[in-house]
């Protein structure tokens, strides 16, 4: 008989003695102790075995299956660069990422200052070519002037040895507004700028433009009225040189001749 058989035989004899060879009371105690040991085994060993062998999910059997230590990471299909390329190896070009910094905001365009139009409009101007005045006059007014052309205009009035007075007479007026401007009032270089018809309204206001002679009276003197098509109102004197439409008004002395007539005189009786 081998050693294993001897051990089994001794265990069997010990078991028969414990279960049947003792008194009834000791048999009850032995059986209770055996059941307690069995209960401890069931409550301790069985849950541990369940944790070591988790239930396999039928829908995803590979999620809970332990990794095979015999398979190296290089042999795994997921490690192949040709099966699942990384996002950085994509051939699709990516656009520039939007920047959240204030520098990425598109700057508003810089407003263009008022300036003469590159293509100047040919104005239709209605103004007298001659103004008859007293030979001794040193002051006169210009009849109403009309013109049509661009939306915005710069009207330049200039002359030698004469001065111009618009709006309130003998008062240096100015209209520094965004739509209508006046500069050079009571000087020999008057400038009015704004919408064309509004600028003409200033030129013709108060019974017309008043002209003063600096010396030697007005007869023989002349003034020039030029029109500049503008992008917006502005009275800069340098813009007057861009005018392509102009008219000239000349002051002419009236002919006042004095003569005597000699003839017979009849007396009544």
Backbone torsions as a table, in degrees:
resi	resn	phi	psi	omega
1	UNK	NA	132.2	-177.8
2	UNK	-77.5	171.3	-179.1
3	UNK	-65.4	-37.5	179.6
4	UNK	-64.0	-41.3	179.7
5	UNK	-65.7	-36.0	178.1
6	UNK	-65.3	-41.5	179.7
7	UNK	-63.5	-43.4	179.7
8	UNK	-63.3	-39.3	-178.4
9	UNK	-66.8	-41.3	178.5
10	UNK	-66.6	-38.4	178.1
11	UNK	-64.0	-40.3	179.4
12	UNK	-64.6	-43.3	179.3
13	UNK	-64.1	-39.7	179.8
14	UNK	-66.3	-38.3	179.2
15	UNK	-65.1	-42.6	179.7
16	UNK	-65.5	-33.7	179.8
17	UNK	-69.3	-42.4	-178.4
18	UNK	-68.2	-36.1	-175.8
19	UNK	-86.0	-30.2	-171.7
20	UNK	-130.0	-23.6	-173.3
21	UNK	-85.7	-10.7	-178.6
22	UNK	-94.2	177.9	175.2
23	UNK	-68.7	165.6	-177.6
24	UNK	-62.0	-38.2	-178.4
25	UNK	-65.6	-43.1	179.9
26	UNK	-67.4	-31.7	177.7
27	UNK	-64.2	-40.3	179.3
28	UNK	-64.8	-43.5	179.9
29	UNK	-62.7	-41.8	-179.2
30	UNK	-63.9	-43.0	-178.2
31	UNK	-67.1	-37.7	178.0
32	UNK	-64.3	-41.5	178.4
33	UNK	-64.6	-38.3	178.7
34	UNK	-64.8	-42.7	178.7
35	UNK	-64.9	-36.1	178.2
36	UNK	-64.9	-43.4	176.9
37	UNK	-61.8	-39.2	179.7
38	UNK	-66.3	-39.4	178.6
39	UNK	-64.9	-40.3	177.6
40	UNK	-63.2	-39.2	178.4
41	UNK	-63.3	-44.0	-178.6
42	UNK	-66.1	-41.8	-175.7
43	UNK	-77.7	-17.8	-176.5
44	UNK	-108.7	-48.2	-173.6
45	UNK	-77.7	-42.5	-174.9
46	UNK	-63.8	-47.2	177.4
47	UNK	-61.2	-36.1	178.6
48	UNK	-63.1	-40.3	177.8
49	UNK	-66.6	-34.1	179.3
50	UNK	-67.3	-37.0	178.1
51	UNK	-69.0	-35.2	179.0
52	UNK	-72.0	-20.6	-179.5
53	UNK	-125.5	77.6	-178.2
54	UNK	-66.0	154.1	179.8
55	UNK	-71.6	134.5	-179.2
56	UNK	-82.3	128.5	177.6
57	UNK	-75.8	121.7	-178.9
58	UNK	-62.9	-31.6	-177.8
59	UNK	-74.6	-25.7	-178.5
60	UNK	-142.2	73.2	-174.6
61	UNK	-64.4	-25.5	-176.9
62	UNK	-79.9	-12.8	-176.8
63	UNK	-71.0	-34.9	-175.6
64	UNK	-108.6	-0.7	-179.5
65	UNK	-78.6	134.5	-179.9
66	UNK	-66.4	149.1	-179.7
67	UNK	-68.6	140.6	178.7
68	UNK	-79.8	115.8	-178.0
69	UNK	-67.2	-15.1	-179.6
70	UNK	-78.1	-14.0	-178.6
71	UNK	-97.2	123.7	-179.2
72	UNK	-83.1	155.9	179.3
73	UNK	-58.6	-29.2	-179.5
74	UNK	-71.8	-22.7	179.5
75	UNK	-87.8	-8.5	-178.2
76	UNK	-71.5	138.0	-179.6
77	UNK	-63.0	-30.8	-178.2
78	UNK	-70.5	-16.4	-179.5
79	UNK	-85.3	-4.5	-177.2
80	UNK	-77.0	126.8	-179.1
81	UNK	-69.6	-18.9	-178.5
82	UNK	-82.4	-20.8	-177.6
83	UNK	-84.5	-42.6	-179.2
84	UNK	-135.2	87.3	-179.3
85	UNK	-66.9	150.6	178.2
86	UNK	-73.1	155.6	-179.0
87	UNK	-58.8	-28.9	-176.9
88	UNK	-76.0	-14.9	-179.1
89	UNK	-93.9	8.1	-178.2
90	UNK	-69.1	144.6	179.7
91	UNK	-85.2	-7.2	-179.3
92	UNK	-76.1	124.2	-179.0
93	UNK	-68.6	139.1	178.2
94	UNK	-101.1	139.4	179.1
95	UNK	-75.4	167.1	179.3
96	UNK	-65.5	137.8	179.1
97	UNK	-68.9	138.2	178.4
98	UNK	-66.6	139.2	-180.0
99	UNK	-98.6	140.3	-179.4
100	UNK	-97.2	3.9	-179.2
101	UNK	-78.6	153.7	179.6
102	UNK	-61.7	-21.1	-178.6
103	UNK	-66.9	-21.0	-177.2
104	UNK	-79.2	-10.5	179.8
105	UNK	-72.0	132.0	-178.5
106	UNK	-67.1	124.6	-178.7
107	UNK	-71.5	138.0	178.3
108	UNK	-67.7	144.9	-178.5
109	UNK	-64.7	144.9	179.1
110	UNK	-71.5	127.5	-178.9
111	UNK	-62.3	139.0	-179.8
112	UNK	-82.2	127.5	-179.7
113	UNK	-68.8	158.9	177.9
114	UNK	-57.2	142.9	-178.0
115	UNK	-158.9	157.3	174.9
116	UNK	-64.9	142.5	178.5
117	UNK	-65.2	144.4	-179.3
118	UNK	-61.9	-41.1	176.0
119	UNK	-102.7	107.9	-176.9
120	UNK	-77.5	135.8	179.7
121	UNK	-74.5	142.3	174.5
122	UNK	-84.5	104.6	-177.5
123	UNK	-75.3	147.7	169.9
124	UNK	-100.8	110.6	-172.3
125	UNK	-112.0	132.8	175.2
126	UNK	-117.4	108.1	-179.0
127	UNK	-151.3	148.8	-179.9
128	UNK	-70.6	138.8	177.2
129	UNK	-80.3	-30.0	179.8
130	UNK	-129.4	141.9	173.5
131	UNK	-125.4	114.5	-179.8
132	UNK	-81.4	130.4	-178.7
133	UNK	-137.2	168.7	176.3
134	UNK	-63.5	138.7	-179.3
135	UNK	-57.7	-24.4	-178.8
136	UNK	-98.7	4.6	-174.2
137	UNK	-72.0	141.8	173.2
138	UNK	-120.6	5.2	178.7
139	UNK	-144.8	141.4	179.8
140	UNK	-158.8	162.7	176.9
141	UNK	-117.2	148.1	-179.3
142	UNK	-92.2	131.8	175.1
143	UNK	-59.2	164.8	-175.8
144	UNK	-56.5	137.4	-179.5
145	UNK	-116.2	139.3	177.5
146	UNK	-128.7	155.0	179.6
147	UNK	-162.1	153.1	175.5
148	UNK	-132.8	144.1	-179.5
149	UNK	-179.1	-119.6	-175.7
150	UNK	-79.4	170.1	178.7
151	UNK	-67.4	-46.3	178.1
152	UNK	-114.0	139.7	-176.6
153	UNK	-137.0	153.3	168.0
154	UNK	-114.7	115.4	179.3
155	UNK	-97.2	120.8	-179.2
156	UNK	-112.6	123.5	178.3
157	UNK	-117.4	121.7	-177.0
158	UNK	-139.2	156.8	178.2
159	UNK	-172.4	161.1	-178.7
160	UNK	-96.3	132.5	176.3
161	UNK	62.4	24.0	175.6
162	UNK	-137.4	157.3	178.3
163	UNK	-126.7	156.4	-174.0
164	UNK	-121.9	143.2	-176.3
165	UNK	-131.8	112.1	178.0
166	UNK	-108.8	165.2	-179.8
167	UNK	57.3	-125.4	-177.7
168	UNK	-71.0	127.4	-174.0
169	UNK	-73.4	139.9	-179.6
170	UNK	60.2	23.5	175.6
171	UNK	-129.6	132.5	-179.9
172	UNK	-78.9	103.4	-176.2
173	UNK	-92.8	154.8	172.8
174	UNK	-152.4	145.6	179.2
175	UNK	-128.9	76.5	-178.9
176	UNK	-78.2	75.2	177.7
177	UNK	-121.3	172.0	-177.6
178	UNK	-77.8	-17.6	-176.5
179	UNK	-111.4	-23.1	-177.5
180	UNK	-146.4	126.6	-175.2
181	UNK	-133.5	145.8	177.1
182	UNK	-132.3	135.5	178.1
183	UNK	-144.4	148.2	176.8
184	UNK	79.7	20.5	176.8
185	UNK	-64.7	141.8	-175.7
186	UNK	65.2	28.3	174.8
187	UNK	-130.5	179.6	180.0
188	UNK	-91.2	13.7	177.8
189	UNK	-143.7	82.9	-178.7
190	UNK	-87.8	136.6	-179.9
191	UNK	-133.6	130.0	178.3
192	UNK	-129.6	130.0	-177.4
193	UNK	-137.1	144.4	179.3
194	UNK	158.1	-165.9	171.0
195	UNK	-54.5	138.1	-168.9
196	UNK	-52.0	-48.7	-176.3
197	UNK	-70.1	-33.9	176.9
198	UNK	-67.9	-39.7	177.7
199	UNK	-64.0	-40.1	176.5
200	UNK	-65.2	-33.8	177.5
201	UNK	-62.4	-37.4	176.5
202	UNK	-68.6	-40.7	-179.3
203	UNK	-63.0	-37.1	-175.8
204	UNK	-96.0	4.2	-174.8
205	UNK	-69.6	160.7	176.8
206	UNK	54.0	52.3	177.6
207	UNK	65.7	25.6	173.9
208	UNK	101.8	166.8	179.8
209	UNK	-68.3	130.3	178.7
210	UNK	-94.9	138.5	-178.0
211	UNK	-123.1	131.8	178.4
212	UNK	-116.3	140.0	175.2
213	UNK	-92.6	135.4	178.4
214	UNK	-73.0	-34.2	-178.9
215	UNK	-163.4	157.3	172.9
216	UNK	62.7	18.6	175.0
217	UNK	76.2	171.2	-177.3
218	UNK	-87.9	-28.4	-176.2
219	UNK	-54.6	134.3	179.8
220	UNK	90.5	-13.6	178.8
221	UNK	-87.2	163.9	-177.4
222	UNK	-145.0	157.3	175.7
223	UNK	-130.3	154.3	179.6
224	UNK	-119.0	132.5	176.8
225	UNK	-115.6	116.8	-178.9
226	UNK	-119.2	152.9	-177.3
227	UNK	-122.6	130.6	178.0
228	UNK	-118.1	124.6	175.2
229	UNK	-74.6	124.4	-173.7
230	UNK	-116.4	156.5	173.1
231	UNK	-79.6	-25.3	178.7
232	UNK	-163.4	164.0	-177.5
233	UNK	-62.6	135.6	175.4
234	UNK	-167.2	138.8	-176.2
235	UNK	-111.4	25.9	178.3
236	UNK	-62.4	129.3	-177.2
237	UNK	-63.8	-28.3	-178.8
238	UNK	-67.1	-21.1	-179.2
239	UNK	-76.6	-17.0	-177.8
240	UNK	-63.5	-26.8	179.6
241	UNK	-69.0	-12.8	179.7
242	UNK	-85.5	-0.1	-176.6
243	UNK	-66.5	138.9	174.9
244	UNK	-119.2	0.5	178.5
245	UNK	-131.2	127.4	-176.9
246	UNK	-156.6	160.0	175.2
247	UNK	-141.4	155.3	-177.6
248	UNK	-120.1	135.2	177.8
249	UNK	-116.8	126.8	-177.6
250	UNK	-114.5	138.3	177.9
251	UNK	-91.7	126.8	-178.1
252	UNK	-121.4	135.3	-179.7
253	UNK	-75.3	138.1	176.6
254	UNK	-69.4	146.3	177.8
255	UNK	-83.2	102.8	179.3
256	UNK	-111.0	91.8	-179.8
257	UNK	-97.8	139.0	177.5
258	UNK	-109.2	127.9	179.5
259	UNK	-140.6	158.6	178.6
260	UNK	-120.6	147.6	-178.6
261	UNK	-120.2	126.7	-178.4
262	UNK	-107.5	131.7	179.6
263	UNK	-155.8	168.3	179.2
264	UNK	-67.2	147.3	176.7
265	UNK	-120.7	126.6	-179.3
266	UNK	-100.7	132.2	178.9
267	UNK	-106.1	138.6	178.0
268	UNK	-84.5	142.7	177.3
269	UNK	-86.8	NA	NA
